[in-house]
Amino acid sequence: MRYFCYILECADGTYYTGWSADPVRRECQHNAGRGARYTRTRRPVKLVYVEEQPDRGSAMRRESRIKEMTRAEKQALVLKCKRP
């Protein structure tokens, strides 16, 4: 099974970081109000960064490292992802 770490951009401009086996499905869950409490009041959310990980543990560790980043560092990840 494949796992991913992802970043969502919330309607208020904040970032939410999580992990999932299917980040697109997870984005839909967040937008339906069935995601994290943080995103329920900040909908709609948009998937802006996805990073594949080799296993679940790696995805969880990467999520933790991203959550420790500053907003500027997270923005740099997002911008790096959008470049061709």
Contacts in CASP RR format, 6 or more apart in sequence:
PFRMAT RR
TARGET T0000
AUTHOR 0000-0000-0000
METHOD contacts of the structure
MODEL  1
MRYFCYILECADGTYYTGWSADPVRRECQHNAGRGARYTRTRRPVKLVYV
EEQPDRGSAMRRESRIKEMTRAEKQALVLKCKRP
1 21 0 8 1.000
1 56 0 8 1.000
2 21 0 8 1.000
2 52 0 8 1.000
3 19 0 8 1.000
3 20 0 8 1.000
3 21 0 8 1.000
3 52 0 8 1.000
3 53 0 8 1.000
3 54 0 8 1.000
3 55 0 8 1.000
3 56 0 8 1.000
3 57 0 8 1.000
3 58 0 8 1.000
3 59 0 8 1.000
4 19 0 8 1.000
4 20 0 8 1.000
4 21 0 8 1.000
4 22 0 8 1.000
4 23 0 8 1.000
4 50 0 8 1.000
4 51 0 8 1.000
4 52 0 8 1.000
4 53 0 8 1.000
4 59 0 8 1.000
5 17 0 8 1.000
5 18 0 8 1.000
5 19 0 8 1.000
5 50 0 8 1.000
5 51 0 8 1.000
5 53 0 8 1.000
5 59 0 8 1.000
5 62 0 8 1.000
5 63 0 8 1.000
5 66 0 8 1.000
6 17 0 8 1.000
6 18 0 8 1.000
6 19 0 8 1.000
6 20 0 8 1.000
6 23 0 8 1.000
6 26 0 8 1.000
6 27 0 8 1.000
6 47 0 8 1.000
6 49 0 8 1.000
6 50 0 8 1.000
6 51 0 8 1.000
7 15 0 8 1.000
7 16 0 8 1.000
7 17 0 8 1.000
7 18 0 8 1.000
7 47 0 8 1.000
7 48 0 8 1.000
7 49 0 8 1.000
7 66 0 8 1.000
7 74 0 8 1.000
7 77 0 8 1.000
7 78 0 8 1.000
8 15 0 8 1.000
8 16 0 8 1.000
8 17 0 8 1.000
8 18 0 8 1.000
8 27 0 8 1.000
8 30 0 8 1.000
8 39 0 8 1.000
8 45 0 8 1.000
8 46 0 8 1.000
8 47 0 8 1.000
8 48 0 8 1.000
9 15 0 8 1.000
9 45 0 8 1.000
9 46 0 8 1.000
9 48 0 8 1.000
9 78 0 8 1.000
10 16 0 8 1.000
10 38 0 8 1.000
10 39 0 8 1.000
10 42 0 8 1.000
10 43 0 8 1.000
10 45 0 8 1.000
11 42 0 8 1.000
11 43 0 8 1.000
11 44 0 8 1.000
11 45 0 8 1.000
12 42 0 8 1.000
14 42 0 8 1.000
15 48 0 8 1.000
15 71 0 8 1.000
15 74 0 8 1.000
15 78 0 8 1.000
16 30 0 8 1.000
16 36 0 8 1.000
16 38 0 8 1.000
16 39 0 8 1.000
16 42 0 8 1.000
16 45 0 8 1.000
17 63 0 8 1.000
17 66 0 8 1.000
17 67 0 8 1.000
17 74 0 8 1.000
18 26 0 8 1.000
18 63 0 8 1.000
19 53 0 8 1.000
19 56 0 8 1.000
19 59 0 8 1.000
19 60 0 8 1.000
19 62 0 8 1.000
19 63 0 8 1.000
20 26 0 8 1.000
20 59 0 8 1.000
23 47 0 8 1.000
23 50 0 8 1.000
24 47 0 8 1.000
26 35 0 8 1.000
27 45 0 8 1.000
27 46 0 8 1.000
27 47 0 8 1.000
29 35 0 8 1.000
30 36 0 8 1.000
30 39 0 8 1.000
30 43 0 8 1.000
30 45 0 8 1.000
31 43 0 8 1.000
31 44 0 8 1.000
31 45 0 8 1.000
33 39 0 8 1.000
33 40 0 8 1.000
33 43 0 8 1.000
39 45 0 8 1.000
48 78 0 8 1.000
48 81 0 8 1.000
48 82 0 8 1.000
49 77 0 8 1.000
49 78 0 8 1.000
49 81 0 8 1.000
50 81 0 8 1.000
51 62 0 8 1.000
53 59 0 8 1.000
53 62 0 8 1.000
66 74 0 8 1.000
66 77 0 8 1.000
69 77 0 8 1.000
END
